[in-house]
Amino acid sequence: MDSKEVLKLYMEAFAENLKTIRTDKYTSMDSLAKNSNFDASNYHKFEKAKGNPTIETILKMASAFEIPPKELFNFDFDITKFKIDE
């Protein structure tokens, strides 16, 4: 499988986890923006699997949700299922 395809699948799993975390803490992305220093328009692209967050952004998200950063990656994704072709 092409590495870009695997990245897309991973980002979709990350996005789903992110949405679950956000809906547990906030009723909407607007309430996230109002209750944190996180830009909702920027955040929206991560929840739609359209962006690749930097470590700084990961830390900002974790801070906004008041969770350890590793919880943002607490989802199932078995990389051993994929043979990544260059």
ZATI-268672 format. One record per residue: x, y, z of N, C-alpha, C, O, CB in turn. Coordinates in steps of 0.05 Angstrom, whole numbers, padded with zeros to 5 digits, always signed. Glycine has a CB too. Layout:
BEGIN
XYZXYZXYZXYZXYZ...
This chain:
BEGIN
+00017-00024+00000+00000+00000+00000+00018+00025+00000+00039+00025+00013-00019+00000+00024+00010+00045-00014+00024+00070-00015+00024+00083+00012+00004+00083+00026+00012+00088-00037+00046+00095+00020+00048+00108+00046+00028+00130+00050+00019+00136+00072+00077+00118+00051+00021+00144+00028+00001+00165+00030-00026+00154+00037-00042+00167+00051+00000+00181+00003-00032+00131+00027-00058+00118+00033-00059+00110+00062-00080+00113+00076-00062+00093+00015-00037+00099+00073-00035+00092+00101-00038+00117+00118-00052+00116+00139-00009+00077+00107-00024+00138+00111-00026+00163+00126-00055+00173+00126-00065+00182+00147-00008+00185+00114-00069+00171+00104-00097+00180+00103-00114+00163+00122-00130+00175+00137-00108+00177+00074-00110+00137+00123-00125+00120+00141-00119+00127+00170-00136+00128+00187-00118+00091+00136-00093+00132+00176-00085+00140+00203-00097+00166+00211-00107+00169+00234-00054+00141+00205-00097+00186+00193-00108+00212+00199-00138+00210+00203-00149+00225+00220-00102+00232+00177-00152+00192+00189-00180+00189+00193-00186+00177+00221-00205+00185+00234-00192+00170+00171-00169+00158+00230-00173+00146+00256-00166+00167+00278-00181+00169+00298-00154+00122+00260-00146+00183+00273-00139+00205+00292-00162+00225+00293-00169+00233+00315-00113+00219+00282-00173+00232+00270-00195+00252+00269-00219+00242+00285-00232+00257+00299-00202+00258+00240-00225+00216+00281-00248+00205+00296-00244+00206+00326-00262+00212+00341-00253+00176+00286-00220+00199+00334-00213+00200+00363-00215+00229+00373-00225+00234+00395-00185+00189+00368-00205+00248+00357-00205+00276+00365-00234+00286+00368-00240+00300+00387-00191+00293+00343-00251+00278+00350-00279+00286+00351-00292+00274+00376-00308+00288+00390-00295+00277+00326-00286+00249+00383-00297+00237+00407-00288+00252+00432-00304+00257+00450-00288+00207+00409-00263+00259+00433-00252+00274+00456-00265+00301+00458-00273+00310+00479-00221+00277+00454-00268+00315+00435-00280+00342+00435-00309+00341+00444-00318+00357+00460-00278+00354+00408-00324+00321+00434-00353+00320+00441-00357+00312+00470-00378+00319+00482-00367+00301+00423-00337+00299+00482-00339+00293+00511-00335+00318+00528-00345+00321+00550-00318+00272+00518-00319+00337+00517-00312+00361+00532-00329+00386+00525-00336+00402+00542-00283+00368+00528-00335+00388+00499-00349+00412+00489-00372+00404+00470-00371+00383+00457-00329+00430+00474-00393+00420+00470-00416+00413+00453-00411+00420+00424-00424+00409+00406-00440+00428+00463-00393+00438+00419-00387+00446+00391-00359+00457+00388-00345+00461+00408-00407+00468+00381-00350+00460+00364-00323+00472+00359-00323+00501+00368-00303+00511+00377-00315+00470+00330-00346+00515+00366-00348+00542+00375-00343+00544+00405-00330+00562+00415-00375+00555+00368-00355+00525+00420-00351+00526+00449-00322+00519+00456-00312+00529+00476-00370+00506+00463-00309+00502+00440-00281+00497+00444-00265+00523+00441-00248+00529+00457-00270+00476+00423-00271+00538+00420-00257+00563+00415-00262+00584+00437-00244+00598+00445-00265+00575+00388-00286+00585+00446-00294+00604+00467-00281+00597+00494-00275+00615+00510-00324+00605+00471-00277+00572+00499-00267+00563+00525-00237+00556+00526-00227+00545+00545-00282+00539+00535-00223+00562+00504-00195+00556+00502-00182+00577+00484-00195+00594+00472-00189+00527+00492-00156+00575+00482-00141+00593+00463-00137+00579+00436-00119+00587+00421-00114+00601+00476-00152+00559+00431-00149+00543+00406-00167+00554+00384-00191+00559+00389-00155+00513+00411-00156+00558+00361-00170+00569+00338-00188+00547+00326-00178+00526+00317-00150+00579+00316-00214+00551+00327-00233+00531+00318-00231+00525+00288-00234+00502+00280-00262+00540+00323-00225+00544+00272-00222+00539+00243-00198+00522+00237-00199+00505+00219-00220+00566+00227-00177+00526+00252-00153+00509+00249-00159+00481+00259-00151+00461+00247-00129+00521+00263-00172+00479+00282-00179+00454+00294-00197+00437+00275-00194+00413+00273-00193+00458+00321-00216+00450+00262-00235+00437+00245-00222+00419+00224-00232+00397+00219-00253+00458+00231-00200+00428+00213-00187+00412+00192-00175+00386+00203-00174+00366+00189-00164+00429+00179-00167+00386+00229-00157+00362+00241-00179+00342+00246-00176+00318+00243-00142+00368+00267-00202+00352+00254-00225+00335+00259-00237+00324+00233-00252+00304+00233-00247+00350+00274-00230+00336+00211-00239+00327+00184-00217+00311+00170-00220+00305+00146-00248+00350+00167-00195+00305+00184-00172+00290+00173-00160+00305+00149-00150+00292+00130-00181+00262+00164-00160+00331+00150-00149+00347+00128-00122+00360+00135-00110+00373+00118-00168+00368+00120-00113+00357+00159-00088+00370+00168-00070+00350+00183-00080+00330+00193-00094+00394+00185-00045+00357+00184-00026+00341+00199-00014+00358+00221+00004+00374+00216-00003+00330+00179-00024+00355+00245-00017+00374+00267+00013+00371+00275+00024+00349+00276-00034+00369+00291+00024+00393+00282+00052+00393+00292+00051+00385+00322+00030+00383+00334+00065+00421+00289+00074+00380+00333+00076+00374+00361+00065+00397+00378+00051+00393+00398+00105+00367+00370+00071+00422+00370+00060+00445+00384+00030+00445+00384+00017+00451+00404+00071+00471+00371+00018+00439+00361-00011+00438+00359-00023+00415+00376-00043+00418+00389-00020+00434+00330-00009+00392+00376-00018+00370+00393-00018+00379+00423-00037+00373+00437+00002+00345+00390+00003+00393+00431+00004+00403+00459-00019+00423+00464-00030+00423+00486+00031+00416+00464-00025+00440+00445-00047+00460+00449-00074+00445+00451-00090+00453+00467-00047+00480+00425-00078+00425+00434-00103+00410+00436-00105+00396+00463-00126+00398+00475-00104+00389+00413-00084+00383+00471-00085+00369+00497-00090+00389+00520-00106+00383+00538-00058+00355+00502-00078+00412+00518-00083+00433+00539-00112+00442+00538-00125+00445+00559-00065+00457+00534-00123+00446+00514-00151+00455+00512-00170+00434+00523-00191+00441+00535-00158+00460+00482-00164+00409+00520-00181+00387+00530-00174+00378+00558-00188+00362+00570-00179+00363+00511-00152+00389+00569-00142+00383+00595-00137+00353+00598-00146+00340+00617-00162+00392+00617-00123+00342+00579-00115+00314+00578-00086+00311+00572-00074+00329+00561-00133+00298+00557-00074+00288+00579-00046+00283+00570-00045+00281+00540-00063+00269+00528-00034+00258+00584-00024+00291+00527-00023+00289+00497-00026+00261+00486-00037+00258+00464+00004+00300+00488-00016+00241+00501-00018+00214+00490-00047+00204+00486-00052+00186+00470-00004+00195+00509-00066+00216+00500-00094+00209+00497-00105+00216+00469-00124+00204+00460-00111+00222+00518-00092+00235+00456-00100+00242+00429-00094+00219+00409-00106+00218+00388-00086+00268+00420-00076+00202+00417-00068+00179+00400-00078+00153+00411-00068+00131+00403-00037+00179+00397-00097+00154+00430-00107+00130+00442-00130+00118+00425-00153+00119+00433-00116+00136+00471-00122+00106+00403-00142+00093+00385-00128+00070+00372-00103+00069+00370-00153+00113+00364-00144+00051+00362-00133+00027+00349-00124+00033+00321-00139+00044+00305-00153+00004+00349-00100+00026+00314-00089+00028+00287-00066+00008+00285-00044+00013+00295-00080+00057+00280-00071-00014+00273-00052-00036+00271-00034-00032+00246-00042-00040+00224-00066-00064+00270-00012-00019+00249+00006-00013+00227+00017-00039+00215+00026-00039+00192+00029+00005+00237+00017-00061+00230+00028-00086+00219+00010-00097+00197+00019-00115+00182+00031-00106+00241-00014-00087+00195-00033-00096+00174-00025-00085+00146-00035-00095+00125-00061-00088+00181-00008-00065+00146-00002-00051+00121+00027-00056+00113+00046-00053+00129-00007-00022+00124+00031-00062+00088+00058-00063+00077+00061-00037+00061+00048-00034+00040+00063-00090+00058+00077-00020+00071+00079+00007+00059+00100+00006+00038+00124+00001+00043+00086+00028+00081+00092+00012+00014+00110+00014-00009+00120+00043-00011+00105+00062-00005+00096+00005-00035+00144+00046-00018+00156+00073-00022+00145+00086-00047+00153+00108-00053+00187+00071-00024
